[in-house]
Amino acid sequence: MECKRGVVGLEEEVKGFTLVIPCVSVGNVPQLSTDLLISTLGMEKLDDVRHKSVVPFCGYENETDLCTELGLYVNREKTLLALQIRSDVSKEGREQFVEDLLEWATQLHLGKVIVATSVNAAHCMDQQMDGNKVRMLRTTEDIPLAGFLELEKALDSGLPHDVFLPGGGYARALFLKAMEESNVPLAVLSIFTSPGDNLQQAFIFATALSTVTIGEEATTALKGWRPPSSWEYLLNRV
């Protein structure tokens, strides 16, 4: 992970912070929810980040500012970081991206990492069909569930730790790697969804993401979500 500030300069500023990173996954719900978090909390852009495994991208973040494939944002009052991803991670580079991201989090001495992902609802188990569609996986119980259910295990699946996140991008790889090697507590927050217009789900998931990162009371105090100006032409509405 490369940025202008470098690890040393950045570590002094963000040590102990919580990092949110969305996955490129079903319906782009995590990226949309992270947009809402950044906009509503008034998060300041710290830097553009580069990684050789992420497809290069450049576009307008608002009327005047450009954004690239990876942007790092901060709310110092809430000790919160968000690494927004606006492009995809190459299949052949996914393993390296996962390793480098966790190493970067360790070097920055972050307090914890929250990976936001969406999972294909077509693969819901019977017990996942009703009620809240948000689930959590944790590498440590030091990260509170914040009222959400733990992701049910896919028993007899033959998968490591019985973790099944279909359509969840690199979330599963990040979780399993963190279980093995990382010194930084990590949780995966997921929501069951389907491809298509997922703006409503993005608002629901943003509330869940905010509850896990800044707390239920602070989330309630936000009194609604403020979409970024970049959403003006998203699915023809804000």
C-alpha positions as CSV (number, residue, x, y, z in Angstrom):
1,M,0.0,0.0,0.0
2,E,1.6,3.3,-1.1
3,C,0.6,6.9,-0.2
4,K,2.3,10.2,-0.2
5,R,2.5,10.5,3.6
6,G,4.3,7.2,4.0
7,V,3.7,4.7,6.9
8,V,5.7,6.6,9.5
9,G,4.0,10.0,9.0
10,L,0.6,8.4,8.8
11,E,1.1,6.1,11.8
12,E,1.7,9.1,14.1
13,E,-1.7,10.5,13.0
14,V,-3.9,7.4,13.0
15,K,-2.5,5.0,15.6
16,G,-5.4,3.3,17.4
17,F,-8.0,4.3,14.9
18,T,-10.7,2.0,13.4
19,L,-10.3,1.4,9.6
20,V,-13.4,0.7,7.4
21,I,-12.7,-1.0,4.1
22,P,-15.5,-2.0,1.7
23,C,-15.3,-4.9,-0.6
24,V,-16.2,-4.9,-4.3
25,S,-19.1,-7.3,-3.8
26,V,-22.8,-7.9,-4.7
27,G,-24.6,-4.8,-5.8
28,N,-21.8,-2.5,-4.6
29,V,-23.6,-2.0,-1.3
30,P,-20.5,-1.7,0.9
31,Q,-19.0,1.0,-1.4
32,L,-22.3,3.0,-1.4
33,S,-22.6,2.7,2.4
34,T,-19.0,3.9,2.8
35,D,-19.8,6.8,0.6
36,L,-22.7,7.7,3.0
37,L,-20.4,7.3,6.0
38,I,-17.7,9.6,4.5
39,S,-20.2,12.2,3.4
40,T,-22.4,12.3,6.5
41,L,-19.5,12.3,9.0
42,G,-17.7,15.0,6.9
43,M,-14.6,12.8,6.7
44,E,-11.6,14.6,5.4
45,K,-9.5,13.1,2.6
46,L,-6.1,12.2,3.9
47,D,-4.5,10.8,0.8
48,D,-4.8,8.8,-2.4
49,V,-3.5,5.2,-1.9
50,R,-2.0,2.9,-4.6
51,H,-1.7,-0.8,-4.9
52,K,-0.5,-2.7,-7.9
53,S,-3.4,-5.2,-7.7
54,V,-6.1,-2.5,-7.8
55,V,-7.2,-1.5,-11.3
56,P,-6.3,2.2,-11.8
57,F,-9.2,4.7,-11.9
58,C,-9.7,8.4,-11.9
59,G,-12.9,10.4,-11.8
60,Y,-14.7,13.3,-10.1
61,E,-15.5,13.0,-6.4
62,N,-17.5,16.2,-6.5
63,E,-17.7,19.3,-8.7
64,T,-14.0,20.3,-8.2
65,D,-12.0,17.4,-6.8
66,L,-10.7,14.2,-8.4
67,C,-10.7,10.8,-6.9
68,T,-8.7,7.7,-7.7
69,E,-9.2,3.9,-7.1
70,L,-8.3,4.1,-3.4
71,G,-9.0,7.1,-1.2
72,L,-8.2,7.3,2.5
73,Y,-10.5,9.5,4.6
74,V,-10.5,10.4,8.3
75,N,-12.7,11.7,11.1
76,R,-10.3,12.5,13.9
77,E,-12.9,13.2,16.5
78,K,-14.3,9.7,16.1
79,T,-10.9,8.1,15.5
80,L,-12.3,6.6,12.2
81,L,-10.6,5.9,8.9
82,A,-12.3,4.8,5.7
83,L,-10.3,3.3,2.7
84,Q,-12.8,3.7,-0.1
85,I,-12.2,1.5,-3.1
86,R,-13.7,2.6,-6.5
87,S,-12.2,-0.1,-8.7
88,D,-11.7,-3.8,-8.7
89,V,-8.9,-6.0,-7.4
90,S,-7.4,-8.2,-10.0
91,K,-8.0,-11.9,-9.5
92,E,-4.3,-12.8,-9.8
93,G,-3.4,-10.0,-7.4
94,R,-6.0,-10.6,-4.7
95,E,-3.8,-12.6,-2.4
96,Q,-1.0,-9.9,-2.5
97,F,-3.6,-7.2,-1.8
98,V,-4.9,-9.0,1.2
99,E,-1.4,-9.6,2.6
100,D,-0.3,-6.0,2.0
101,L,-3.5,-4.5,3.5
102,L,-3.1,-6.4,6.7
103,E,0.6,-5.6,6.9
104,W,-0.3,-1.9,6.4
105,A,-2.9,-2.0,9.2
106,T,-0.3,-3.6,11.5
107,Q,2.4,-1.0,10.6
108,L,-0.1,1.8,11.3
109,H,-0.9,0.3,14.7
110,L,-4.7,0.5,14.0
111,G,-7.1,-0.4,16.7
112,K,-9.2,-2.6,14.5
113,V,-10.3,-3.2,10.9
114,I,-14.0,-3.5,9.8
115,V,-14.4,-5.1,6.4
116,A,-17.8,-4.3,4.8
117,T,-19.1,-6.8,2.3
118,S,-22.4,-7.9,0.7
119,V,-23.3,-11.6,0.2
120,N,-25.6,-13.1,-2.5
121,A,-29.0,-13.6,-0.9
122,A,-29.7,-16.5,-3.2
123,H,-27.4,-18.6,-1.0
124,C,-29.2,-17.8,2.3
125,M,-29.6,-20.7,4.7
126,D,-33.1,-21.4,6.1
127,Q,-32.3,-19.5,9.4
128,Q,-31.1,-16.5,7.4
129,M,-34.3,-16.0,5.4
130,D,-36.1,-13.8,8.0
131,G,-35.2,-10.8,10.1
132,N,-32.1,-8.7,10.0
133,K,-29.9,-9.4,7.0
134,V,-26.7,-8.1,8.6
135,R,-24.2,-10.6,10.0
136,M,-20.7,-10.3,11.6
137,L,-17.6,-12.4,11.7
138,R,-14.9,-11.6,14.2
139,T,-11.3,-12.7,14.8
140,T,-11.7,-11.7,18.4
141,E,-14.6,-11.2,20.9
142,D,-12.9,-7.9,21.8
143,I,-14.9,-6.5,18.9
144,P,-18.5,-6.2,20.2
145,L,-21.4,-7.6,18.0
146,A,-23.3,-4.3,18.5
147,G,-26.6,-6.2,18.5
148,F,-26.0,-8.1,15.2
149,L,-25.9,-11.9,14.8
150,E,-22.7,-13.8,14.1
151,L,-22.6,-15.3,10.6
152,E,-23.8,-18.8,10.7
153,K,-21.3,-21.5,9.8
154,A,-21.6,-23.4,6.6
155,L,-21.3,-26.8,8.2
156,D,-20.0,-29.7,6.1
157,S,-18.9,-27.2,3.5
158,G,-15.3,-28.3,3.7
159,L,-14.3,-24.6,3.7
160,P,-11.7,-23.3,6.2
161,H,-13.5,-22.3,9.5
162,D,-16.8,-23.1,7.6
163,V,-16.9,-19.5,6.4
164,F,-19.1,-19.0,3.3
165,L,-19.4,-15.5,1.8
166,P,-20.7,-16.0,-1.8
167,G,-20.2,-12.9,-3.8
168,G,-18.4,-11.2,-0.9
169,G,-15.2,-10.3,-2.8
170,Y,-12.0,-10.5,-0.8
171,A,-13.7,-10.4,2.6
172,R,-13.3,-14.1,3.3
173,A,-9.6,-14.0,2.3
174,L,-9.0,-11.0,4.6
175,F,-10.8,-12.7,7.5
176,L,-9.0,-16.0,7.1
177,K,-5.6,-14.3,6.7
178,A,-6.2,-12.2,9.8
179,M,-7.2,-15.3,11.8
180,E,-3.8,-16.8,10.9
181,E,-1.4,-13.9,11.0
182,S,-2.6,-10.4,11.8
183,N,-2.1,-8.6,15.1
184,V,-4.9,-6.2,14.4
185,P,-8.4,-7.2,15.4
186,L,-10.7,-7.6,12.4
187,A,-14.4,-8.1,11.8
188,V,-16.4,-8.7,8.6
189,L,-19.8,-7.0,8.5
190,S,-22.0,-8.4,5.8
191,I,-25.4,-8.0,4.4
192,F,-27.5,-10.4,2.2
193,T,-28.5,-8.7,-1.0
194,S,-29.0,-9.2,-4.7
195,P,-27.7,-7.5,-7.9
196,G,-29.6,-4.4,-9.0
197,D,-30.8,-1.1,-7.5
198,N,-29.5,-1.4,-3.9
199,L,-29.6,2.2,-2.7
200,Q,-32.1,1.4,0.0
201,Q,-29.9,-1.4,1.2
202,A,-27.0,1.0,1.2
203,F,-28.8,3.2,3.7
204,I,-29.6,0.2,5.9
205,F,-26.0,-1.1,5.8
206,A,-24.6,2.4,6.4
207,T,-26.5,2.4,9.7
208,A,-25.1,-1.0,10.6
209,L,-21.6,0.1,9.7
210,S,-21.9,3.3,11.7
211,T,-23.3,1.4,14.7
212,V,-20.3,-1.0,14.7
213,T,-17.7,1.8,14.2
214,I,-18.9,4.8,16.2
215,G,-21.6,3.3,18.3
216,E,-25.4,3.3,18.4
217,E,-25.9,6.6,20.2
218,A,-23.6,8.5,17.8
219,T,-25.3,6.9,14.9
220,T,-28.8,7.9,16.1
221,A,-27.5,11.5,16.6
222,L,-26.7,11.7,12.9
223,K,-30.4,12.1,12.2
224,G,-30.3,10.7,8.7
225,W,-27.8,10.2,5.9
226,R,-26.4,12.7,3.5
227,P,-25.6,11.3,0.0
228,P,-22.5,12.7,-1.6
229,S,-22.8,14.9,-4.7
230,S,-21.3,12.2,-6.8
231,W,-24.6,10.4,-6.4
232,E,-26.5,13.0,-8.4
233,Y,-26.8,10.8,-11.4
234,L,-26.6,7.4,-9.7
235,L,-29.5,5.4,-10.9
236,N,-31.1,8.7,-11.9
237,R,-31.7,9.9,-8.4
238,V,-30.1,10.9,-5.1
